[in-house]
Amino acid sequence: MPAGFVLTLDCAESPGIVHAVAEFLLNHGCYIIDIKQFGDQNTQHFFMRVHFISTGSFSTGEDLRQDFAPVGAQWDMDWRLEPHGRKQRILVMVSKYGHCLNDLLFRARSGELPVEIAAVVSNHQDQKDLVTWHGIPFHHIPVSRETKQAAESELLELVVAYNVELVVLARYMQVLSEDLTSQLAGKAINIHHSFLPSFKGAKPYHQAYERGVKTVGATAHYVNSELDEGPIIAQQVIEVDHTYSPSDLVTVRRDAECKALTNAVRWHCEGRIILSGNRTVILR
């Protein structure tokens, strides 16, 4: 059966890159199923994602990676070649609110997301029964000011032990240290609510109700040392009106958070995201 692969790459923009990739695939008995590319005129940088099928004798990822290496070196590319549809191993972190966790568990179990949830980590016990029902290991790691460093060390040990490729903060209500975020750079996604305008502090949805907001939204982004300011991956905005109570706004917010986080995890695991400084290029 023909094998499917996904090649993602980025490099300085230059004539001939697309031709070089297409020629390589042709010479190796491959044909393209889907291709997305973007040349950023502001940075003179080129981004590309190719989903292709291999029907020739070079049908293994190892062969293709070995043979593509000189092409990547010639154009000074950052590139990755992975089997199409490969499930990435993720670790989900959660506190008390379980809507995003529940959504990820369902979509992983039903095959809607190309992920395998290796474990769930929480600083509370609220979601333990849900996680164990799905047959997934649950790790309770309490966090306090005094135990924060030890807790983060324990988390990193689990990341290694479970061979985790992506950490997903599904409403995990703890600020990660700068040391931890640097170790998880490009490999951790967070979700948070976002209002237009913004309301901070206690009872943000009561504040929003009093101001008569017309939109409720959520933002999924990569985690970095700046709180809630990492490279944005996905955003959802849902219109509301004067009939929405504070509790209605919370319900809408949950829907927005689930959708934004699901999109971010899917695009990451499908190799559709390339980091470009503090921005992301999403090759959908």
TIRO-534261 format. One record per residue: residue number from 1; residue in three letters; y, z, x of N, C-alpha, C in turn. Coordinates in steps of 0.05 Angstrom, whole numbers. Layout:
N
   resi   resn      n_Y      n_Z      n_X     ca_Y     ca_Z     ca_X      c_Y      c_Z      c_X
    NUM    ALA        Y        Z        X        Y        Z        X        Y        Z        X
...
This chain:
284
   resi   resn      n_Y      n_Z      n_X     ca_Y     ca_Z     ca_X      c_Y      c_Z      c_X
      1    MET      -24        0       17        0        0        0       25        0       18
      2    PRO       45      -17       12       69      -17       28       83       10       29
      3    ALA       94       17       52      107       43       55      137       39       52
      4    GLY      150       59       38      179       58       35      192       77       53
      5    PHE      216       69       63      232       86       81      261       85       74
      6    VAL      276      105       84      305      105       81      317      108      109
      7    LEU      335       90      116      350       91      141      379       97      135
      8    THR      389      118      146      418      124      143      430      125      171
      9    LEU      455      115      173      468      114      199      498      114      196
     10    ASP      511      122      217      540      119      219      548      115      248
     11    CYS      569      100      253      578       94      280      606       82      278
     12    ALA      618       77      301      644       64      301      641       36      289
     13    GLU      661       28      274      660        2      260      662      -20      281
     14    SER      645      -41      277      645      -63      295      631      -87      282
     15    PRO      639     -111      287      625     -134      275      596     -135      286
     16    GLY      577     -142      268      550     -146      276      530     -124      270
     17    ILE      540     -101      260      522      -79      254      502      -85      232
     18    VAL      512      -96      210      495     -102      187      474     -124      196
     19    HIS      483     -143      211      465     -164      221      443     -152      238
     20    ALA      450     -133      256      431     -121      274      410     -106      258
     21    VAL      418      -91      238      399      -76      222      381      -94      206
     22    ALA      393     -114      193      378     -133      177      358     -149      194
     23    GLU      366     -157      218      349     -171      236      325     -154      245
     24    PHE      331     -128      250      309     -110      258      289     -108      235
     25    LEU      298     -104      211      280     -101      188      263     -127      184
     26    LEU      276     -150      186      263     -175      183      241     -179      204
     27    ASN      247     -173      229      228     -176      251      205     -157      249
     28    HIS      208     -135      233      186     -116      230      173     -118      203
     29    GLY      175     -140      190      161     -145      165      170     -127      142
     30    CYS      196     -121      141      207     -104      121      226     -119      102
     31    TYR      227     -110       78      247     -122       60      263     -100       46
     32    ILE      288     -106       41      307      -86       31      305      -84        0
     33    ILE      303      -59       -8      303      -52      -37      332      -46      -46
     34    ASP      346      -31      -30      373      -23      -38      389      -18      -12
     35    ILE      414      -26      -13      431      -21       11      459      -13        1
     36    LYS      470        8       14      497       16        9      511       19       36
     37    GLN      536       11       37      551       13       62      581       17       56
     38    PHE      595       29       76      623       34       72      636       34      100
     39    GLY      657       18      102      673       18      127      700       32      121
     40    ASP      704       55      134      728       71      130      750       59      147
     41    GLN      770       47      134      792       34      148      811       54      161
     42    ASN      811       78      151      828       99      163      818      109      189
     43    THR      791      111      191      779      123      215      765      102      232
     44    GLN      763       77      222      748       56      236      719       64      241
     45    HIS      707       76      220      680       86      222      663       72      200
     46    PHE      637       67      207      620       52      189      596       70      180
     47    PHE      589       68      155      568       85      143      548       66      128
     48    MET      522       72      130      503       55      117      478       70      109
     49    ARG      466       63       86      440       73       77      424       50       67
     50    VAL      400       47       77      382       25       70      355       36       61
     51    HIS      347       30       36      320       35       26      304       10       29
     52    PHE      282       11       45      267      -13       50      237       -8       48
     53    ILE      222      -29       45      193      -29       44      182      -43       69
     54    SER      162      -30       82      150      -42      105      123      -54       97
     55    THR      119      -80      102       94      -93       95       80     -104      119
     56    GLY       93     -101      143       81     -112      167       63      -91      181
     57    SER       57      -97      206       39      -80      221       53      -54      230
     58    PHE       80      -54      230       96      -31      238      101      -14      213
     59    SER       81       -3      201       83       10      175       88       40      177
     60    THR       87       52      200       91       80      202      119       87      211
     61    GLY      128      110      202      155      119      210      158      122      239
     62    GLU      137      131      252      139      135      281      143      109      296
     63    ASP      129       88      288      132       62      300      161       52      296
     64    LEU      170       54      271      197       43      264      219       59      279
     65    ARG      216       85      280      236      101      295      237       94      324
     66    GLN      213       90      336      212       84      364      225       57      370
     67    ASP      220       37      352      230       11      357      260        8      350
     68    PHE      269       25      331      297       24      324      315       38      344
     69    ALA      304       56      360      320       72      379      339       54      396
     70    PRO      329       32      408      348       15      424      371        4      407
     71    VAL      366       -3      382      387      -13      365      408        9      360
     72    GLY      398       33      354      416       56      351      432       62      376
     73    ALA      419       60      399      433       65      424      454       43      430
     74    GLN      448       18      424      466       -4      429      493        0      414
     75    TRP      491       10      389      515       13      373      525       42      372
     76    ASP      512       59      388      520       88      390      519      100      362
     77    MET      497       97      348      494      107      321      484      135      320
     78    ASP      493      150      300      478      174      290      461      164      267
     79    TRP      435      166      270      417      154      250      393      171      245
     80    ARG      381      165      222      357      180      213      340      161      196
     81    LEU      314      161      201      295      144      186      273      162      175
     82    GLU      271      164      149      252      182      135      236      166      114
     83    PRO      212      176      108      197      164       86      212      167       60
     84    HIS      213      146       44      226      147       18      211      166       -1
     85    GLY      226      183      -15      214      202      -34      203      227      -22
     86    ARG      206      231        5      195      255       17      209      279        6
     87    LYS      194      299       -1      205      324      -12      214      342       11
     88    GLN      240      350       10      250      369       30      244      397       22
     89    ARG      238      414       41      233      442       36      260      457       35
     90    ILE      265      470       12      290      484        9      285      514        4
     91    LEU      305      530       11      305      558        5      329      564      -13
     92    VAL      325      576      -36      346      581      -55      354      610      -53
     93    MET      381      615      -53      392      642      -52      407      647      -78
     94    VAL      403      671      -90      414      677     -116      421      707     -117
     95    SER      440      714     -134      445      742     -139      435      749     -167
     96    LYS      453      755     -186      445      763     -212      443      740     -232
     97    TYR      461      721     -231      463      699     -250      442      678     -244
     98    GLY      425      671     -263      402      654     -257      403      626     -268
     99    HIS      426      617     -279      426      591     -292      422      568     -272
    100    CYS      434      569     -249      431      548     -229      402      549     -217
    101    LEU      393      573     -211      366      577     -201      345      566     -221
    102    ASN      348      573     -247      330      564     -267      330      533     -269
    103    ASP      353      521     -267      355      492     -268      341      479     -244
    104    LEU      344      490     -220      331      479     -197      301      483     -198
    105    LEU      292      506     -208      263      511     -211      251      490     -230
    106    PHE      264      486     -252      253      467     -272      252      439     -261
    107    ARG      274      430     -248      275      402     -239      256      398     -215
    108    ALA      252      418     -199      233      416     -177      204      415     -188
    109    ARG      198      432     -207      172      433     -219      165      407     -234
    110    SER      185      395     -247      180      370     -263      182      345     -246
    111    GLY      189      348     -221      191      325     -203      217      310     -205
    112    GLU      237      321     -218      263      307     -221      279      309     -195
    113    LEU      273      329     -178      287      331     -153      266      328     -130
    114    PRO      274      314     -109      255      310      -87      255      334      -68
    115    VAL      247      357      -79      248      382      -64      222      398      -69
    116    GLU      216      414      -49      196      435      -52      210      462      -47
    117    ILE      211      479      -67      224      505      -64      205      523      -49
    118    ALA      210      528      -24      192      544       -7      194      573      -13
    119    ALA      218      583      -20      222      612      -26      249      616      -39
    120    VAL      252      639      -51      277      647      -63      285      674      -51
    121    VAL      309      677      -42      320      702      -31      342      712      -48
    122    SER      342      738      -53      363      750      -70      370      778      -60
    123    ASN      395      785      -64      404      812      -58      401      830      -82
    124    HIS      389      820     -104      383      836     -128      354      828     -137
    125    GLN      344      844     -156      317      840     -166      316      825     -192
    126    ASP      340      818     -203      341      807     -231      324      782     -235
    127    GLN      322      765     -216      308      739     -220      279      739     -209
    128    LYS      269      762     -202      242      763     -190      221      753     -209
    129    ASP      221      762     -234      200      753     -253      200      723     -257
    130    LEU      224      711     -259      226      683     -263      214      668     -240
    131    VAL      221      676     -216      212      662     -191      182      665     -188
    132    THR      171      689     -192      142      693     -188      126      678     -210
    133    TRP      138      675     -234      125      659     -255      120      630     -245
    134    HIS      139      620     -230      136      593     -219      118      592     -195
    135    GLY      107      615     -186       89      616     -163      103      612     -137
    136    ILE      128      620     -135      144      617     -111      149      644      -99
    137    PRO      147      647      -72      153      673      -60      181      683      -65
    138    PHE      184      708      -71      211      720      -76      215      742      -56
    139    HIS      238      741      -42      245      760      -22      271      775      -29
    140    HIS      269      801      -33      292      817      -39      304      828      -13
    141    ILE      328      819       -7      342      827       17      369      839        9
    142    PRO      370      866        5      396      878       -3      416      875       19
    143    VAL      441      873       11      463      869       30      485      890       25
    144    SER      493      903       47      516      921       46      532      916       71
    145    ARG      555      928       73      571      924       98      555      933      122
    146    GLU      540      954      119      525      965      142      501      948      149
    147    THR      489      935      129      464      921      134      467      890      135
    148    LYS      492      880      133      496      852      131      485      836      154
    149    GLN      489      845      179      479      831      202      448      830      202
    150    ALA      435      853      195      406      853      194      396      836      172
    151    ALA      410      835      149      401      819      127      402      789      134
    152    GLU      424      781      147      426      753      155      405      745      176
    153    SER      398      764      193      377      759      213      350      755      199
    154    GLU      345      771      178      321      768      163      320      742      148
    155    LEU      343      733      138      344      707      125      337      685      144
    156    LEU      349      685      168      343      664      187      314      664      195
    157    GLU      302      687      196      273      688      202      257      674      181
    158    LEU      265      678      155      252      664      133      256      634      134
    159    VAL      280      625      142      286      597      145      266      584      164
    160    VAL      262      598      187      243      588      207      214      589      197
    161    ALA      207      612      186      179      617      177      170      597      156
    162    TYR      188      590      138      181      571      116      188      542      123
    163    ASN      197      537      148      203      510      156      224      498      137
    164    VAL      245      512      131      265      504      111      284      483      123
    165    GLU      290      463      107      308      442      116      335      444      103
    166    LEU      337      458       80      362      461       66      363      488       52
    167    VAL      385      502       55      390      527       41      409      522       18
    168    VAL      402      531       -6      419      526      -30      428      553      -41
    169    LEU      454      557      -41      466      581      -52      471      576      -82
    170    ALA      453      585      -99      454      581     -128      467      605     -141
    171    ARG      493      608     -138      508      632     -147      499      657     -132
    172    TYR      499      654     -105      494      677      -88      521      689      -81
    173    MET      525      714      -91      551      726      -90      556      743      -66
    174    GLN      552      732      -43      557      745      -17      570      725        1
    175    VAL      590      734       16      603      717       36      586      717       62
    176    LEU      579      693       71      563      691       95      581      693      120
    177    SER      570      705      141      585      708      165      590      681      179
    178    GLU      610      681      196      616      656      211      593      648      229
    179    ASP      579      667      240      556      661      257      534      647      241
    180    LEU      528      658      217      507      646      200      515      618      191
    181    THR      540      615      182      549      588      172      548      567      194
    182    SER      553      576      219      552      557      241      523      548      246
    183    GLN      504      567      243      476      560      247      465      543      225
    184    LEU      477      544      201      468      529      178      486      505      173
    185    ALA      503      497      192      522      475      187      508      450      179
    186    GLY      517      439      156      505      414      146      478      418      133
    187    LYS      469      443      131      443      449      120      444      471       99
    188    ALA      468      476       88      471      497       67      491      487       47
    189    ILE      484      488       21      502      479        0      508      503      -19
    190    ASN      533      505      -27      542      526      -45      554      514      -70
    191    ILE      556      530      -91      568      522     -116      588      543     -125
    192    HIS      611      535     -135      630      554     -146      646      541     -168
    193    HIS      656      557     -186      672      547     -208      699      538     -197
    194    SER      711      519     -211      738      511     -203      754      504     -227
    195    PHE      777      516     -231      795      511     -253      818      493     -244
    196    LEU      828      479     -263      854      465     -259      873      474     -281
    197    PRO      891      492     -277      898      506     -251      877      527     -244
    198    SER      881      541     -222      862      560     -211      868      588     -221
    199    PHE      847      603     -227      850      631     -235      831      648     -218
    200    LYS      843      667     -204      827      684     -186      828      713     -196
    201    GLY      812      729     -182      812      757     -189      794      764     -212
    202    ALA      799      786     -225      782      796     -247      785      778     -272
    203    LYS      763      774     -286      761      760     -311      776      733     -311
    204    PRO      768      715     -293      782      689     -292      781      673     -318
    205    TYR      760      677     -333      757      661     -358      775      673     -380
    206    HIS      780      698     -379      800      710     -398      828      700     -391
    207    GLN      834      698     -365      859      687     -356      862      658     -365
    208    ALA      840      643     -362      841      615     -369      845      612     -400
    209    TYR      832      629     -415      835      628     -444      864      633     -452
    210    GLU      876      653     -439      904      660     -445      923      638     -438
    211    ARG      917      622     -418      934      600     -410      927      574     -425
    212    GLY      906      574     -440      899      550     -456      889      527     -439
    213    VAL      871      532     -421      861      510     -403      849      488     -419
    214    LYS      850      464     -408      838      441     -421      815      429     -406
    215    THR      809      440     -382      785      431     -367      772      455     -354
    216    VAL      746      454     -352      730      473     -337      713      457     -318
    217    GLY      710      466     -293      696      450     -273      680      467     -253
    218    ALA      667      453     -236      651      466     -214      650      447     -190
    219    THR      648      458     -167      648      443     -142      624      452     -125
    220    ALA      608      433     -116      587      438      -97      595      427      -70
    221    HIS      591      443      -49      601      436      -23      583      447       -1
    222    TYR      585      435       23      571      447       45      585      473       54
    223    VAL      570      491       63      580      517       71      592      516      100
    224    ASN      616      527      103      627      530      130      640      557      132
    225    SER      654      562      153      666      588      158      690      594      139
    226    GLU      701      573      127      723      577      108      712      581       80
    227    LEU      718      603       68      706      610       42      712      588       21
    228    ASP      691      577       10      693      557      -12      710      532       -5
    229    GLU      712      526       21      728      504       30      713      484       47
    230    GLY      686      485       46      670      466       61      672      438       49
    231    PRO      661      418       64      662      390       54      651      387       26
    232    ILE      666      375        8      658      373      -20      637      351      -23
    233    ILE      617      357      -39      595      338      -44      597      327      -73
    234    ALA      598      346      -92      598      338     -120      616      356     -137
    235    GLN      629      344     -157      646      360     -175      640      351     -204
    236    GLN      642      370     -222      639      365     -250      663      376     -265
    237    VAL      675      361     -283      697      371     -300      690      366     -329
    238    ILE      692      386     -346      686      384     -374      710      391     -390
    239    GLU      718      374     -409      742      380     -425      736      402     -446
    240    VAL      755      419     -450      754      440     -470      780      440     -486
    241    ASP      782      457     -507      807      458     -522      812      486     -532
    242    HIS      831      489     -550      839      515     -560      818      530     -576
    243    THR      797      516     -584      776      529     -600      756      545     -583
    244    TYR      757      541     -557      738      554     -539      746      583     -533
    245    SER      728      601     -538      732      629     -532      726      634     -502
    246    PRO      733      657     -491      725      662     -463      695      659     -458
    247    SER      679      668     -477      650      665     -473      641      636     -474
    248    ASP      655      620     -491      649      591     -492      656      578     -465
    249    LEU      678      586     -453      686      575     -427      665      582     -406
    250    VAL      654      606     -407      633      613     -388      609      596     -392
    251    THR      601      590     -417      578      573     -422      582      545     -411
    252    VAL      606      534     -415      613      508     -405      612      508     -374
    253    ARG      623      529     -363      623      531     -334      594      531     -323
    254    ARG      576      544     -336      548      544     -327      537      516     -327
    255    ASP      542      501     -348      533      473     -349      544      457     -326
    256    ALA      570      460     -321      583      445     -299      571      453     -272
    257    GLU      566      478     -268      555      487     -242      527      476     -238
    258    CYS      510      476     -259      483      466     -256      483      436     -249
    259    LYS      500      421     -263      501      392     -258      512      386     -230
    260    ALA      533      399     -222      544      393     -196      525      401     -174
    261    LEU      512      423     -176      493      432     -155      468      414     -154
    262    THR      458      407     -178      435      388     -178      442      362     -164
    263    ASN      465      351     -171      473      325     -158      475      329     -127
    264    ALA      487      351     -119      490      355      -90      464      357      -76
    265    VAL      445      372      -87      419      376      -75      404      349      -75
    266    ARG      405      334      -97      391      309      -98      402      289      -77
    267    TRP      428      286      -76      440      267      -57      434      275      -28
    268    HIS      435      301      -23      428      309        5      399      302       12
    269    CYS      381      308       -6      353      304        0      345      275       -1
    270    GLU      360      258      -14      355      229      -14      369      215        9
    271    GLY      382      230       26      395      218       49      420      201       41
    272    ARG      434      210       21      457      195       11      484      206       22
    273    ILE      483      229       36      507      242       45      510      240       75
    274    ILE      533      231       84      539      231      113      565      247      117
    275    LEU      564      267      133      589      282      139      607      266      157
    276    SER      633      267      150      654      254      165      677      273      168
    277    GLY      676      290      189      696      311      192      693      332      170
    278    ASN      714      337      155      713      356      133      709      341      106
    279    ARG      701      316      108      696      300       83      667      292       83
    280    THR      658      282       60      632      271       58      633      242       48
    281    VAL      616      225       58      612      198       47      586      199       31
    282    ILE      587      192        6      563      193      -12      556      164      -18
    283    LEU      534      155       -6      525      128      -10      505      126      -33
    284    ARG      517      125      -57      501      126      -82      492       98      -91
